[in-house]
Amino acid sequence: MIEETVMTAIDPLVAARAEPEDVNPLAARVLLFLCRRHVPVLSRLWRVVLNCDIYCDLRRRTIFMPHPYGIVIHSLAQVGDGVVIMQHVTLGGRVPGKNEAPVIEDKVYLGAGARVLGAVRVGRGAVVGANAVVTRDVPAGATVVGFNRILEAPGHPPP
């Protein structure tokens, strides 16, 4: 239920099960194309234009980026299918020199300015609110705001 509400709020085309090529703006489509095919000079140039730093494997994934600006994704991060990534989202390590990255499961919504840091897992259908900072695991279907504040998780009482 939550994931349908979030997807409907993002774009009516997503709710209608449109293809991601029809939903993502041109800038996001070009960014995803270049990231998936590792075009050396063009991908770096496009990342500079959009102020993005994406090096993880996004092949065979449906990613929605309504505003693909300022997105940073660690090279070891795992991003699931049907994930919505808003502008200025960071998926990366927490401790300098330690090579760890988050795991984002399917159908997760990452709000504008969200930070998911360290070796954490964000469960299927979770919602990470705008400017939230996540440094611990998030159960499936939960909503996170602020600094690790879980508001709701189906079947789990709020902490």
C-alpha positions as CSV (number, residue, x, y, z in Angstrom):
1,M,0.0,0.0,0.0
2,I,2.8,2.5,0.9
3,E,4.8,1.8,-2.2
4,E,1.7,2.4,-4.4
5,T,1.0,5.7,-2.7
6,V,4.6,6.8,-3.1
7,M,4.8,5.7,-6.8
8,T,1.5,7.5,-7.5
9,A,2.8,10.7,-5.8
10,I,6.0,10.6,-7.9
11,D,4.4,10.4,-11.3
12,P,1.0,9.1,-12.6
13,L,2.9,7.3,-15.4
14,V,4.7,5.1,-12.8
15,A,1.4,4.1,-11.3
16,A,0.1,3.2,-14.7
17,R,3.1,0.8,-15.1
18,A,4.7,2.8,-17.8
19,E,8.2,2.0,-19.0
20,P,11.0,3.8,-17.1
21,E,12.2,5.3,-20.4
22,D,8.8,7.1,-20.6
23,V,9.0,8.3,-17.0
24,N,12.6,9.4,-16.4
25,P,13.5,12.8,-17.9
26,L,16.0,12.9,-20.7
27,A,18.9,13.8,-18.4
28,A,18.2,10.7,-16.3
29,R,17.9,8.5,-19.3
30,V,21.2,9.7,-20.7
31,L,22.9,9.3,-17.3
32,L,21.6,5.7,-16.9
33,F,22.6,4.8,-20.4
34,L,26.1,6.1,-19.9
35,C,26.5,4.5,-16.5
36,R,25.3,1.1,-17.7
37,R,27.6,1.0,-20.7
38,H,30.7,2.6,-19.2
39,V,31.3,5.1,-22.0
40,P,34.6,6.6,-20.8
41,V,34.7,10.2,-21.8
42,L,31.0,10.9,-22.3
43,S,29.9,9.3,-19.0
44,R,32.5,11.4,-17.1
45,L,31.4,14.6,-18.9
46,W,27.7,13.9,-18.2
47,R,28.4,13.2,-14.5
48,V,30.2,16.5,-14.2
49,V,27.3,18.3,-15.9
50,L,24.7,16.7,-13.6
51,N,27.1,16.8,-10.5
52,C,26.6,13.1,-10.1
53,D,29.1,10.4,-9.1
54,I,27.5,7.0,-9.9
55,Y,29.8,4.0,-10.3
56,C,27.7,1.0,-9.0
57,D,26.2,-1.6,-11.3
58,L,22.8,-0.5,-12.5
59,R,22.4,-2.9,-15.3
60,R,19.1,-4.9,-15.5
61,R,17.5,-2.6,-12.9
62,T,14.6,-0.2,-13.2
63,I,15.7,3.0,-11.6
64,F,13.5,6.1,-11.4
65,M,15.3,9.5,-11.2
66,P,12.8,12.3,-11.5
67,H,15.6,14.9,-10.8
68,P,19.0,13.3,-11.5
69,Y,21.2,16.0,-10.0
70,G,23.8,15.7,-7.3
71,I,23.4,11.9,-6.8
72,V,26.3,10.1,-5.3
73,I,26.3,6.2,-5.2
74,H,29.2,4.2,-3.9
75,S,30.8,1.7,-6.3
76,L,29.9,-1.3,-4.0
77,A,26.3,-0.2,-3.3
78,Q,23.6,-2.5,-4.4
79,V,20.4,-0.9,-5.7
80,G,17.3,-3.0,-6.2
81,D,14.6,-2.9,-8.9
82,G,12.0,-0.1,-9.0
83,V,13.9,2.2,-6.7
84,V,13.1,5.9,-6.8
85,I,16.1,8.2,-6.3
86,M,15.5,11.9,-5.9
87,Q,18.0,14.7,-6.2
88,H,21.1,15.0,-3.9
89,V,20.8,11.5,-2.5
90,T,24.0,9.9,-1.2
91,L,24.6,6.1,-0.8
92,G,28.0,5.6,0.6
93,G,30.4,4.7,3.3
94,R,30.4,6.0,6.8
95,V,34.1,5.6,7.9
96,P,36.9,6.9,5.6
97,G,39.2,4.1,4.5
98,K,36.6,1.4,5.3
99,N,35.1,-0.1,2.1
100,E,31.5,-0.5,3.0
101,A,28.3,0.4,1.1
102,P,24.5,0.1,1.6
103,V,22.1,-2.4,0.1
104,I,18.9,-0.9,-1.1
105,E,16.2,-3.5,-1.8
106,D,13.3,-3.3,-4.3
107,K,10.7,-0.6,-4.5
108,V,12.4,1.8,-2.0
109,Y,11.8,5.5,-2.2
110,L,14.8,7.7,-1.4
111,G,13.7,11.3,-0.8
112,A,15.6,14.5,-1.8
113,G,18.8,14.9,0.1
114,A,18.6,11.5,1.9
115,R,21.9,10.0,3.1
116,V,22.2,6.2,3.5
117,L,25.7,5.6,5.0
118,G,27.6,2.5,5.9
119,A,26.9,-1.2,5.5
120,V,23.2,-1.0,6.1
121,R,20.2,-2.6,4.5
122,V,17.1,-0.7,3.5
123,G,14.2,-3.2,3.3
124,R,11.8,-3.7,0.4
125,G,9.2,-0.9,0.1
126,A,10.8,1.4,2.7
127,V,10.5,5.1,2.4
128,V,13.5,7.3,3.4
129,G,12.3,10.8,3.8
130,A,13.9,14.0,2.5
131,N,17.2,14.9,4.2
132,A,17.0,11.8,6.4
133,V,20.3,10.2,7.6
134,V,20.3,6.4,7.8
135,T,23.1,4.6,9.6
136,R,21.3,1.4,10.7
137,D,19.2,-1.2,9.1
138,V,15.6,-0.3,8.1
139,P,12.9,-3.0,8.1
140,A,10.8,-3.6,5.0
141,G,7.9,-1.2,4.6
142,A,9.2,1.3,7.2
143,T,9.3,5.0,6.9
144,V,12.5,6.8,8.1
145,V,12.8,10.5,8.8
146,G,15.5,12.6,10.5
147,F,18.4,10.7,12.0
148,N,17.4,7.0,12.1
149,R,13.9,7.7,13.3
150,I,11.6,4.9,12.1
151,L,8.0,6.1,12.1
152,E,6.2,2.9,11.0
153,A,6.9,-0.6,9.9
154,P,4.0,-3.0,9.2
155,G,3.9,-5.7,11.8
156,H,6.5,-3.9,14.0
157,P,5.6,-1.3,16.7
158,P,7.5,2.0,16.3
159,P,10.6,2.2,18.5
